[in-house]
Amino acid sequence: MSDLPSSQLARAGVVGTTAMKIGVGKLKNKAKRPFLSEQGKQDAVLMQHDADAEVLFKAITKLRGTAVKIAQMLGMESDLLPDKVREELSKSYHQVPPLNRVLVQKVITGEFGKSSDQIFEKFDHVAMAAASLGQVHRAEVDNGREVAVKVQYPGIHVSIDSDLKLLRKLSASGIRLLPKQKQPKKEVVDTSIDEIGARLIEETNYRHEAENTRWFKQNLFIDGIEVPDVFDQYSSDRVITTELLDGLHIDDWLATNPSQKMRDKAAQLIYELFIHSAVELGRVHADPNPGNYLFRDNGTLALIDFGCVKKLGKHFRQKLPPLLYAFYIDDLDEIVNAYSELGMRLAPEFASEYEKVLRPFGEWLSRPIQEPYFDFKQNSDYTSSGLPVLKGLSENPFLESVEEDFIFFDRTLYGLFKIFERLEAKVYMRAHWEKIWDVSL
């Protein structure tokens, strides 16, 4: 039997126990406050954050699946949570404690009818990385080539439905899924839950991920970015085997104190990857999770984990540049026209809301291309400064319908900007858009 709780009752029990532990901790902290100095009160709050973070991460690692995906999303948003909580959640990118070897062998045997030692020349039973849906093992195939074998956690595909039902119940009951000051409308939460579910269902099919990986291997040609080969004979619905690429995850790489030049180069490659994929290839690596990039000492990158790839329509790719240009030149008529061309319905009050909501959004969106390059070290508050603007945009009803591709484009770009802030990098963006717009700014 798996020690991964898969039923709704079992997973709800973990959630309830976690909430109770955090609540008890807060009550104890509150009871001590009247007897503490101001400095003591501040220290107590920080200690409570540490305790909350530890409890949360333990629960997340036990639940895996949907819980870890949410943790990854919140871990990227340093503006939503206390620093210590965010730091713990950020471990969910690739530091979730692995399951034991018996459970791993159960999955492999179930998929291939043979054990890992019968399939591979060598197989390291100690996982080299573990995250939301599966864990990765180092192995060798018959020609001595090193490979990465990702094994899906048993029961994950069963637990998704129960997790989504639990999240919807929490939302319907009024329990806040985000900190109080940042809680979105119920409609936004429900939409996010639907998107999480759709993404997870897609990502649990490793054959789909293998197809995505092969497509990028065959179509993505950017110097300095490497995509792994897929080994179909060692892959299935729940196991995917790819070429083992070298490199460090972002935190480990930054700990080596890379030069400014190397950090700039890595960020530039990520940006060029995104623009080239979105505008020219029409497919976006739509999970801007820093764990999907392996950083190297020479500034090059390995791109891994293609479970979440978004195909962008040709019409959207043609009409997106005019919309971004209209925002850049701050032309209301062109913005209205571009939105209409994208098939987005505009409410009658659209023009009157321009100054209050849309112009601030356009100014924020175009800020990184006002100069030849944008320095994310000097502008380390760029993404946080955009949160009020994005919040106002999402809550304003002047857009009666929104192009799904545009949502994915914005969300992915925002996630990449968070990575650039962590890298404290300078990124040249303006030249790319000059070329696309065929203008000289």
Secondary structure as GFF3:
##gff-version 3
##sequence-region A 1 441
A	DSSP	alpha_helix	8	32	.	.	.	ID=ss1
A	DSSP	three_ten_helix	33	35	.	.	.	ID=ss2
A	DSSP	alpha_helix	38	63	.	.	.	ID=ss3
A	DSSP	alpha_helix	66	76	.	.	.	ID=ss4
A	DSSP	alpha_helix	83	90	.	.	.	ID=ss5
A	DSSP	three_ten_helix	91	93	.	.	.	ID=ss6
A	DSSP	alpha_helix	101	112	.	.	.	ID=ss7
A	DSSP	alpha_helix	116	119	.	.	.	ID=ss8
A	DSSP	beta_strand	122	123	.	.	.	ID=ss9
A	DSSP	beta_strand	129	130	.	.	.	ID=ss10
A	DSSP	beta_strand	134	140	.	.	.	ID=ss11
A	DSSP	beta_strand	146	152	.	.	.	ID=ss12
A	DSSP	alpha_helix	156	172	.	.	.	ID=ss13
A	DSSP	three_ten_helix	180	182	.	.	.	ID=ss14
A	DSSP	alpha_helix	186	203	.	.	.	ID=ss15
A	DSSP	alpha_helix	206	219	.	.	.	ID=ss16
A	DSSP	beta_strand	225	226	.	.	.	ID=ss17
A	DSSP	three_ten_helix	232	234	.	.	.	ID=ss18
A	DSSP	beta_strand	239	243	.	.	.	ID=ss19
A	DSSP	alpha_helix	250	255	.	.	.	ID=ss20
A	DSSP	alpha_helix	260	275	.	.	.	ID=ss21
A	DSSP	pi_helix	276	281	.	.	.	ID=ss22
A	DSSP	beta_strand	283	285	.	.	.	ID=ss23
A	DSSP	three_ten_helix	290	292	.	.	.	ID=ss24
A	DSSP	beta_strand	293	295	.	.	.	ID=ss25
A	DSSP	beta_strand	301	303	.	.	.	ID=ss26
A	DSSP	beta_strand	309	311	.	.	.	ID=ss27
A	DSSP	alpha_helix	314	329	.	.	.	ID=ss28
A	DSSP	alpha_helix	332	341	.	.	.	ID=ss29
A	DSSP	three_ten_helix	348	353	.	.	.	ID=ss30
A	DSSP	pi_helix	354	358	.	.	.	ID=ss31
A	DSSP	alpha_helix	359	366	.	.	.	ID=ss32
A	DSSP	three_ten_helix	367	369	.	.	.	ID=ss33
A	DSSP	beta_strand	374	375	.	.	.	ID=ss34
A	DSSP	alpha_helix	382	395	.	.	.	ID=ss35
A	DSSP	alpha_helix	404	423	.	.	.	ID=ss36
A	DSSP	beta_strand	426	427	.	.	.	ID=ss37
A	DSSP	alpha_helix	430	437	.	.	.	ID=ss38
###
